[in-house]
Amino acid sequence: MLVSLLVWALVGLIAGWLAGQFTKGSDYGLVGNIIVGLIGALVGGFLAQVLFGVDPVDGLDISTILTSFIGAVLFVTVLNALSRRTNV
């Protein structure tokens, strides 16, 4: 169980950092990137399951990181859109 949580934290860190690099100006710091990455993993896994009928989130591999990254980018894009909307 502890190893699984550590793997998810590592995947979240990687996916969150990649999403922060991809969406310039959206770096949330180390803890924020982990949270964005973990939420991104959930979003990406959900979308992959709904759209393609697969569950690619199964450990520390490239498909898990890619799925988490795509989900994190989508999540950051929504966060940025909402923050721009409230600042107007």
Secondary structure, DSSP 4 states (H G I P E B T S, - for coil): -HHHHHHHHHHHHHHHHHHHHHSTT---HHHHHHHHHHHHHHHHHHHHHHHHS----SSSSHHHHHHHHHHHHHHHHHHHHHHHHHH-
